Amino acid sequence: MSIDNIISQAIAKAVKELYDVDVEASSIVPQTTKKEFEGNLTIVVFPWVKAARKSPEAVGAEIGEWLVKNEPAVNRFNVVKGFLNIVIEPTFWNSVIADIVATEKYGITPVTDESQLVMVEYSSPNTNKPLHLGHVRNNLLGFSISEILKACGYKVVKTNIVNDRGIHICKSMLAWQKWGEGLTPEKAGKKGDHLIGDFYVLFDKHYKAEVKELMETQNLSQEDAEKASPLMQEAREMLRRWEQKDPEIRSLWEMMNSWVYAGFDETYKRMGVDFDKIYYESDTYLEGKEKVLEGLEKGIMYRKEDNSVWADLTNDGLDHKLLLRSDGTSVYMTQDIGTAKLRYQDYPIDKMIYVVGNEQNYHFQVLSLLLDKLGFKWGKDLVHFSYGMVELPEGKMKSREGTVVDADDLMDEMVNTAREVSRELGKLDDCTAEEADAITEMVGLGALKYFLLKVDPRKNMTFNPKESIDFNGNTGPFIQYTHARIRSVMRKAADASFVIGDYSAVEPNEKEIALIQRLADFPAVVNEAGRNYSPAVIANYVYDLVKEYNQFYHDYSILREENEAVRSLRLTLSDCTSQVIKTGMSLLGINVPERM
């Protein structure tokens, strides 16, 4: 049992005995005492002041005295207004660290047959361009949230919906038809997703030139010129032919999509993310149309004179939402309804989490209402994990103009920068070429992932590659280096034949207690991250733990400590710290090196 649980249960007993108040121990949450006060844990006593009919100071003193008398873990206490600061018996902390050592997969709640099933959707790429920096944040958030929820004891299905149909796909296809001259990824020496992205940019270039010419030669407004553009009309005609299952168009579509999927798979693998199930919009949009027409029959939707189908959401505080165009083609909302239908058929979903940027907040408000009206039991309670946008110091990125930062190029840059910085600092001096490659890949991608995940995900952020690779401060490499340092200590201890013996009689010093307490917080931190869907909670906890360890490491000898029991405690603390670092970072999708 954790020290927090021990104190919570003791407080509940004290309140019952002293004031005849029944309180659930789980509702009593000890906080770490602020550094300016003496104590390890702090309890707020205000909830029991009314029942006690005494001042907050008197209530705190009475509960504190009860604890000293009845709970062996409590050494002494002090009261500051309505806050009871508790000092834990120093030797008791040794049993806390022993419990951590004895706990298999410390901080992780096992999944059982009764565990709820959560589906997490992330990535959602379009097949007309490669993954870019925005996708990187999306994928890392989705993967990390999935891993955190697993650690909280949920069954998790990681899913992806690939947007493989629509006018944007046809733009790339038409550009390849017109100007591709049979070019393939092999001939171009490029990944397939990059090649298709080039044609998407090429279409936009020709389209803008065409619009400009129409405006100049025919004196049209920009809006009219865009409507009159032959190139755009061709793209729309291609989309109509695709929806009519034209064999030629479908064959071209399948070939070009296969190039893109091969490219995506390569990027996902390097990024370290994966999926349990992938859905494709080309399959789900028809299911969505069917579900919308079913809603039309039931009076949930209505049809306008132009044959388009809408949902009236004014009674829900929203507006009217288009679901099927007048020509019968579907919109994104229809596709999402169809995807939900298929997922509900495939899995007994208890909760659905969509990891999608905050520019889609309205979309998911509408989707939640529509799914609920259409009978999906989790529709009303779906979670739109709405995260902020990520930009570079230079500003926003635009796919059509080719100014995005490709995920592959970004990862290459991060690894190369990690290699340069590591060499300058002498981190690779004792490594073979193969070890150096593995470490720089780990450090470069770790820096990227940590920088993107340590920020509150709901905020917009600027990603600065240079800031992210720093072996000091709140960065991935700083944490990775500390882990490698601890593993080096443990290897040297093994080489010296140091055996970890009994340390139960050792009275830990202040720094050791602070480190033990920080380690003891880990299970609660994982649960908090799961409740809030926030990898940043894990990232910043691990950083604080690493800072705590480095202070301890700086102030106290480990391997040169002559007292065997004290050395055993410090080696145990070091080993536990490295394990928690490794587990915490794995929840962020980040690997940590054994040596550096």
N, C-alpha and C positions, 0 to 999 in steps of 0.2 A: 504494500500500500504506500502511495506517495505521501510525502510530508504534508502537502496541501490537504489531502483527504483525511489524514490523521488529525490535523488541527481543526478542519471543518466539522468532523464528527465530535471532537471534544467540545467545541463551541456549542454545538447543538445540545449536547448533554448538559453543559453548564447553564444554558438559557432555560432549559426545561426545569432543572433543579432549583435555580435561583428565582425564576420568575413565572414558572408554570406555563411557559409558552412553548408550543410544539412548532418546531422549525425543521425543514428538510435540510440535511447536511449539504446536499448538492446545491442549495441556494446560497450557501455561504462560500464566498470566493476570496481566499486570502490573496493579498497583493504583495509584491516585493517591497520591503520598506525602503523609503527614500533615503538616499545616502546621507542626508544631513541629520537623520535620527538614528539612534541605536536600535537595532533589531534586524531580524531576517524576514519576518512576515508581518503584515499589517491587516487588522480586521476593523471594519467600520461598525460601530456599535449603535448608531442612531436608530436602526429598526426596532430596538428593544427598549428604548428610553421611555416610551409612553406606558408600556406594560409594567416597567420597573418603578415608574413614578419617581425617578431620580434623575440627577443631572447626567449628561453624557460622560463626564469625567468619573463620576461615582460608579456608573455602570461598567465602564472600562476597567476600573480598579477591581471591582468585584469579580468580573469574569477572569481577569488576569490572575487574581489570587486563587481562584478555583483551579485554573489551569496549572499553576505551579504546584498546587497540592495534589492534583489528581492525574495529570498527564506527564509521564516521565520524559517526553520529548521536549518539554518546556523548561528552560532554565530560569528565566526571569522576564520581566515585562516593564514597559513604561507607557503612560497614557498622555497623549497630546490632544486636548479637546475631545472630540468623539472618535479618536483613532487609537486603537490598542496595538502597540508595537511589541511583537513577541520575539524574544531571543531563544533560539533552539539550543538545547544541550549540545555542546561541541562534538562529543563522541557519537551522538546520535546520527550525525551526518555520515559517519562511516557505514551505518546500516543502509542509508539511502543509496550510497554508491554501490554497496554490495547488491542491493535490489536491482539496480540498473544493470550490473554485470550479469545477474542471474536471469534477466528478462530476455527471452528470445525475440529478436526484431524489436528492440526497444523503441517505443514511440509509435509503433504500428499496430492498429486494431485489426485482428484477423477477420476475414470475410467468412460468413456462415451461410447456411441454406436460407436463413431468415433475413439476410441482408437485403436492403432495398436495391433496386436496379436503377442506376442513373445513366442516361445516355448523354454524351457530350459531343456536340458538333463543332468542328473547327476546320480551318483551311479554306474550304469553299472556293477553289480557284476557277478562273475562266481558262478555257483551252485555247485562247488566242494570244497568250503571252506567258513568259516565264514568271515564276514566283519572285516577288520583290521584297523590299524591307518591310512593308506593311504586312505582307503575308508571314514574314519571319516572326514578327511580334504575335500575330494571330496564332500561328502554329505552336509557338513556345508557350503561350498562355493556355491554349487548349490542352496541350499535352501535360503541362504541369498541373493544371486543375484536375485532370483525370487521375494523375498519379497521387495527388493529395487526397482526393476522394477515396481512392482505393485504400490509402493509408488510414483513412477514417472508418474503414469497415464496410464501404459500399461496394456492390458489384458495379463495374463500370464498362460500358461499351463506347469505344471511341469511334466516331463516325465522321464521314466527309461527304459533302454533296458537291459533285463536280458540275459546274455550269458549262455544259458541252453543246448547247444549242442557243440560237438567237442571232440577232443581227450582227453583234460584235464578232461572232465566230465566222459568219459569212463574209465579213470584210477581209479577214485574213485569207479565206479560201479564194475569194475573187481576185485578190492581189496576186496570189500564187498562180492562179490560172492565167492571168494577164501578163505577168512579168517574171514568173518563176523559172521558165524554160526548163522544167523537169528537175529542178534542184531538190536534192534530198539532204538529210542531215549528214550522211556519209560523204557525199560529194562536197558539201560545204565545210566539212570538218567541224560541225557545230552540234551541240545538243539540240534535240528536236524542238523543245519549248523555246529556245532562243531563236531558232530559225523562223518559227511561226510568228514570234513576236516581231521580228524584222519586217515581215509582210504586213502585219497590223499597222506598224508605223508607216510603211510605204503607202498603204491605202490612204491613210490620213493625209499624207503629203500630197498625193495626187488629188484627193478630194478637196483639200483647201485651195489648191491651185485652180481647180475647176470652178469652184464657187467664186473665187476672185475674178476669174475671166468672165463668168456670167454676169457678175455685178457690173463689170466695166463695159462689156460689149452690148449687153441688153438692158443696161440701166435698171437692174433689179435690186431690191433690198436684199440684205444678207439672208433673211428668212425665206424669201421667195427663191433666191438662188439655191439655197440648200434643198428646198423642195424640188426644184427643177433639175438638180444634179443628175445626169445620166448614170454616173458611177453609183450613187446611192440608190437609184432606182434599180440598177442591176443587182445590187446587194439584197434589196427587199424581194426582188423576183427570185433570187437564189433561196432565200428563206422560205418563200411560198413553195418552191419546188421541193425543198427539204421536207417541209411538213406534209407534202403530198407523196413523200417517199420515192421521189425520182431516183432511179437506180444510179445514174451517173453522179448526181450530187451526193447521194449517200455514200457511194464508193470513195469519192474524194474526201468526204468528211471523215470516214473511218480511217483512211490512210493518214491524213494529217493529224487526227487525234491520237493515233497510235504513236506518232513521233513525240507528241507532247507528253503522253503518259510515261513513256520511257524516260524522258527528261525529268518529269516530276519525281518519279520513283528514285532517281539518282540523288536529287536534291533532298528529298525527305530522309533518305538513308543517312546522308552525311549530317543533316541537321539533328538526327536522332529521334525523329518522331514517326509514329506509325498509326494505323487505323485497324479496327476490328471489322468494319464494314464500310464499303464505299457505295454510295448511291449516285446515279447519273440523272441529270435533269431531263435528258432525252427519254428516260423511262418514266420519270415521276410526273411530268407535266400532263400526260394523258390521264393518269390516275386523278390528278387534281381537277381536270376538266369534268371528269365523271362525278367527282364529289361535289363540285359546284353545281352541276346540273341536278344532282340529287337534292341539294339545298334549295334549288329553284323550285322543284316540285313540291317541297315541303313549305314553301313560302318564306324561307330564310333569306333568299336572294330575290331579286326582281330583274325583269328584262325591259330595256328601253326600246323605243320605236326603231332605233337603228340596229337592233338585234344584239347589242352589247348587254352583258350581265353584270349587275352591281349588287353590293350589300349596303343597306342603309344602317349606319352606325351612329346616327344622330342621338338616339336615346341613350347611347353609351358615352356621350360627350365628344364623339369624333364626327367624321363627315361621311360622305358616300364613297365607297371604294370600288373601283373597276376590277373585275375578276376575269371576264372574257371580252375581248375586243369585238367590234361589230362583224369582223371577218371570221370570228370563232377562235382566233389565236389567243393563247394564254399569256398572262403576265407573271412576274416573279412570285406574287402572292399565291397564285394558282399552283405553281410548281411546289411551293412550300407546303401547301395543303396536301398535295399528292404525296410528297416525301413523308409527311407525318402519317398518312394513311398506311404507306408501306412499312414504315418503322413500327407502327402500332401492331401491324400484322406479324412482323418478324420477332418482336421482343415484348415482354410484359413490363413496359416502362412505368416506373413510379415517378420519375422526375426527368424532365428534358431540359438541357442547358444548351443554349445557342451562344457560341463565342463569336460575336460579330461586333464591328466597330459602332461607335455611338452615333454615326450618321444614319443608322438604321433603327433608331429608337421608335419612331412612329410605325415603321413596318411591323415591328414585333408587338406593339400594342394592338394593332389590327389583327395580326395573326393569332394572338392569344384569344381574342374575342371570337374570331371566326371558328377556330378549332373547338372552343367550348360550345358554340352554337351548333356545330356539326357533330357533337357527341363524343369528343375525345376527352377522357376523364382527367388527363393531365394538362389539357389545353389552357385552362384558366390559370394554372399555377406554373406554366412554363417559365423558365428563367432566361431572360436575355442578358447574358453577361456582356454588358455594354462597356467596351474599353475605349480609351482615348487613342488618338492618332499619333503616329510616330513620324517625325521629320528629321532631316539632316540639318546641320548648322546653315547650309545654303538655302534651306526652305523646302517647300512642298515638291512632291514628285508628280509627274503626269505621264501616264502610260502611252497615250496617243502620240505624244511628242518625243517619246523615247528618252525622257529624262529621269526614268526610275532607276533605282539602284537594284540591280538583279541580286537575288539571294546568293547565287553561286559566286558572283564577283565579290560580294561583301564577305562571304566566308573565306575566299582566297586571300583577300586583303587582311582580314583579321589574323589568319594563320601566319602570313608573311610578316606582319607587324610583331606578332608574338615571337617569331624566330629572331628578328632583329633585336628586340628589347631583351630577350633571354640571353642572347650572345653578349650583348653589351654588359649585362650584369653578371656574366659568368655562370649562369644557371645551367648551361649545357656542357660545361667543361669536362665533366666526368662521364658523359653519355656517348654511346655509340651513335652512328648515323641513324640507325633504325630507331633507337630510343629518342633521339632528338626530334625525329619526324613525328613520332607518336605524342611526345610531350607538347610540341608546338601546336599540333592539331588540337589537343585537349585544352591547352591554355587559350588559344585563339578563339575556339568555339565557346569555351567556358566564359571568357570575357564578354563575348557578344550576348550570350544567354543571360548571364547574371545582370549585365547593365540594363537589359530590356525588362527583366523580371523584378528587379529590386524596387522599381518605382510603383507607386499605387497605380494599379492597372486602369483605373477609371480616369486617370489624368492624361492629358496630352503630354508628349515628351519629345525632347530632342536627343537623338542618338549621336554621340561624338565618339568615333572609333578610337581616337588617340587617348581620350580620358579613360576608356574602358580597360585598356591594357596598362595597368600600373600595379606594381607589386607592393604598393602601400595604399592604404585607404580602403573605402568600401567598394572593392572590385572582386571579380572572380579570381584573378591570378593571386591576389593577396590571400584569399581563403585556400586556394589550391596549394600555394607554397607552404602555408602553415600545416596543412595536412601532411605534405611530404616531409616537413621538418619533424613532425611527431612520429611518423613511421620510421624515420631515420633513428630517432631516439630509441624506439622499440627494437630495431634491428641491432643497435649497439648494445642494448641491454641483453639481448639474446646471445650476442657474441661474447659478452662478458660472463655468461652463465648466471645472470641474476635471476633468481626465482622469486615470483611474487608470493610473499608469505602473509601471515596474519597481521593486519593493521588495525584491528578493532579497538585496541587500547590507545591508539594515537589520537591526540587532540588536535584536529586540523587547525591551521592558522587562518587568519582572516581571508587571505587570497584563495586558499584552498576551499574554504566554505563558500565563498562567492562563486567559484567555478562549479562546485557540486550543485549549488542552488540553481545555477544557470542550466546545468545538464538536467536537473529534475524538472525544469519547466518544459522540456521538449514535447512530451505527449500533449500537454495543454496547448502548446503553440500549433502543433499539427491540427488539432481539433478546431482551433480558432481560424486557421487558414482555410479549413474545409467549410466552416460555417459562412465565411465571408468570400469564398472563392478567390482567395488572394495569395498568390505565390510570393508577393512582396513580404508578407508576414514571416514566411520561412526564410527568405533571403536575408532579411535584416536581423532575424534571430541568430542565424549562423554567423553573420558578421560580428554581432555582439559577443557570441560565444568565443569566436576566434580572438577578438580583442582581449577578452577576459583571460584566455589561455596564455596569450603572449605576454601579458603583464605578469602572470604567475611564472612563466618560463624565464622571464627576465630577472625576477627577484629571487628565485629559489633554485638551487641545484637539484638535479634529478639523479643523474648517473654518478655524480661525485658525493652524493649524500651517504654518509657512513652508517647512519642508523638504518638497519635493514627494514624495520617496520615502516618508518617514514618514507624510505625509498619505494617500498611496495605500494604505499598509498599513492605516491606521486606517479609511479608508473601506471597504476590502475586508472588514475584520473586522466593521464595522457591517452591511454588506450581508449577509454570511454569517449573522450573528446573527439578523437579521430573517427570513431565509429559514428557518432552523432553528426559530425561534419559530413561524412560520406553519405549517410542516410538522408540528411537534409538536402544536400546538393543533388542527390539522385531524384528527389521530388521535384527539382527544378530541371531535370534532364541533363544535369552537368556531371561529368566524370571528374574524379580527383586522382592525381598521380601518386604512386607509392614513393617515387623519388624525383627530385628535381635539382 
